[in-house]
Amino acid sequence: ASGASVPAYQSATVPYGNSCTSETRTCTNGTLSGSYNYLSCTVQAGASCSFNGSDIAHGGTVTAYENASVPFGSACVSETRTCTNGTLSGSYTNVSCSPQAPASCTFNGSTIASGSSVTAYQSATVTAPASCVSQTRTCTNGSLSGSYANATCTVNPASVSCTKNGNSSNYSSTPSGFGNCCATPGCSGKDCTYTKSCSTQ
């Protein structure tokens, strides 16, 4: 009606981040003031973003990681990336991150898993009355504690020195012809008539 007014808009839609521009148009005896031609105006939604093959809606967020994997004992570093009208904040590109498994150790040709232990010996053989000396070596991410290098240890019996008729010999057990003389220091027993000395070494 003449004398009435109506709001009008310059555009039907405007890009995200812009504002609709309006004016009031008034009818005066058949003539409408102004020039805008749209009854309504809509601000377009912000554009989505792409991350690792997935769409992130405008205003949405995603957790991203600096590296896809990190060494054992290290922590994954992450950031929150936010989509704003097609632009994703931040720079990390990995959708997930996994710590690497701890490294194993090698001992005497065998593989020792990290966290596991092995018994090692100072010497491969010892002679009685000495005893085998051992230590427990533990694998921690590729590093094996301790220093002993032998997987087994054997205790050899003590040798016995006997003298008969002026001839000396070392034996690991009672030799033939010496009877019990060489089994026990003191040289008593059969075949010991001419024994001069007998002792454990």
C-alpha positions in Angstrom: 0.0 0.0 0.0 1.1 3.5 -0.6 2.9 4.7 2.5 3.9 1.2 3.6 7.5 -0.1 3.8 9.3 -3.4 3.2 12.8 -4.6 4.1 14.9 -5.6 1.0 18.3 -7.2 0.7 21.1 -6.6 -1.8 21.8 -10.3 -2.3 19.9 -13.5 -1.6 23.1 -15.1 -0.1 26.5 -13.9 1.0 29.7 -15.8 1.7 30.5 -17.1 5.2 32.0 -14.2 7.3 30.1 -11.5 5.4 26.9 -9.7 6.5 23.7 -9.3 4.6 23.2 -5.7 3.4 19.6 -4.4 3.7 17.5 -1.3 3.1 13.9 -0.2 3.8 11.9 0.4 0.6 8.8 2.6 0.9 5.9 2.8 -1.5 4.8 6.4 -2.3 1.8 6.6 -4.8 3.1 3.6 -6.8 6.8 4.4 -6.6 9.0 2.1 -4.5 12.1 3.8 -3.1 15.5 2.0 -3.0 16.8 -0.7 -5.3 17.5 -3.9 -3.4 15.4 -6.8 -4.8 15.6 -9.7 -2.4 13.0 -10.4 0.4 15.6 -12.5 2.4 19.3 -13.0 2.7 21.2 -16.1 4.0 24.8 -16.2 5.1 26.4 -19.3 3.5 27.8 -22.0 5.9 31.6 -22.2 6.3 33.4 -24.7 4.0 34.5 -28.0 5.4 38.1 -29.2 5.6 39.9 -32.4 4.5 42.2 -34.3 6.9 43.7 -37.7 6.0 40.9 -38.4 3.6 38.1 -37.4 6.1 35.9 -34.3 5.9 35.9 -32.0 9.0 32.9 -29.7 9.2 33.3 -26.0 9.6 33.9 -25.4 13.3 34.8 -29.1 13.9 38.1 -30.3 15.4 40.4 -33.3 15.0 43.3 -34.6 17.0 46.5 -34.9 14.9 49.9 -36.2 15.8 53.4 -35.0 15.0 54.7 -38.6 14.2 53.0 -41.9 13.3 55.4 -43.7 15.7 57.8 -42.8 18.4 60.7 -44.7 20.1 60.0 -46.9 23.1 59.8 -44.7 26.2 58.9 -41.5 24.3 55.5 -39.8 24.3 53.3 -39.1 21.3 53.0 -35.3 20.6 49.5 -34.2 19.5 47.6 -31.0 18.7 43.9 -30.1 18.1 43.3 -28.8 14.6 40.1 -26.7 14.0 38.4 -26.2 10.7 37.4 -22.6 9.9 35.7 -22.1 6.5 37.9 -24.6 4.7 41.1 -23.8 6.5 42.5 -26.3 9.1 44.6 -24.9 11.9 47.8 -26.5 13.0 50.3 -28.5 11.0 50.5 -32.1 12.3 49.5 -34.6 9.7 49.2 -38.0 11.4 45.8 -39.4 12.4 47.4 -41.8 15.0 50.6 -42.4 16.8 52.0 -45.6 18.3 55.1 -46.1 20.6 57.5 -48.6 19.1 58.1 -52.0 20.9 61.2 -52.1 23.1 64.3 -53.6 21.4 65.4 -57.1 22.4 69.0 -58.1 23.4 71.3 -60.8 22.2 73.2 -63.1 24.6 75.4 -66.0 23.5 73.4 -66.3 20.2 70.0 -66.2 21.9 67.4 -63.4 21.8 66.4 -61.9 25.2 63.1 -59.9 25.1 63.1 -56.5 26.8 62.2 -57.0 30.4 63.4 -60.6 30.6 66.5 -61.8 32.3 69.2 -64.5 31.8 71.7 -66.1 34.2 75.3 -65.5 33.1 78.5 -66.9 34.5 81.9 -65.3 35.1 83.8 -68.3 33.8 82.9 -71.3 31.6 84.8 -73.7 33.9 86.2 -73.7 37.4 88.1 -76.3 39.4 86.9 -77.6 42.7 86.7 -76.5 45.4 86.0 -73.2 43.6 82.3 -72.5 42.7 80.7 -70.9 39.6 80.0 -67.2 40.0 76.8 -66.0 38.3 74.9 -62.8 37.8 71.4 -62.0 36.5 71.5 -59.9 33.3 68.4 -58.0 32.4 67.4 -56.7 29.0 66.1 -53.1 28.9 65.2 -51.9 25.4 68.2 -53.4 23.7 70.7 -52.9 26.6 71.8 -55.9 28.7 72.9 -55.2 32.2 75.9 -56.9 33.8 79.1 -58.1 32.1 79.4 -61.9 32.5 79.6 -63.5 29.1 79.2 -67.3 29.7 75.9 -69.1 29.4 77.0 -72.1 31.4 79.7 -73.0 33.9 81.2 -76.4 34.7 82.9 -77.4 37.9 85.9 -79.7 37.2 87.0 -82.0 40.0 90.3 -81.2 41.7 93.4 -82.9 40.5 95.5 -85.1 42.8 99.3 -85.1 42.9 100.9 -88.5 43.8 104.5 -89.6 44.0 105.3 -93.3 43.7 108.8 -94.6 43.5 110.0 -91.1 42.8 107.6 -90.5 39.8 105.1 -87.7 40.1 101.8 -87.3 38.2 98.6 -85.2 38.5 95.3 -87.0 38.2 91.7 -86.0 38.3 90.7 -89.2 40.0 92.4 -92.2 41.7 94.9 -93.5 39.1 95.3 -97.2 38.3 97.9 -98.7 40.5 97.7 -96.0 43.2 94.7 -97.4 44.9 93.1 -95.2 47.5 96.3 -93.3 48.1 95.3 -90.5 45.8 91.7 -90.3 46.8 92.4 -88.9 50.2 95.3 -86.8 51.4 97.4 -88.7 53.9 98.4 -91.5 51.5 96.9 -94.5 53.3 95.7 -97.6 51.5 96.8 -100.2 49.1 99.7 -99.8 46.8 101.1 -97.0 48.9 104.2 -98.7 50.2 106.6 -96.4 48.3 104.4 -93.2 48.3 106.1 -90.1 49.6 103.4 -87.4 49.1 99.8 -87.1 48.1 97.8 -83.9 48.2 94.8 -82.2 46.5 95.7 -79.3 44.3 
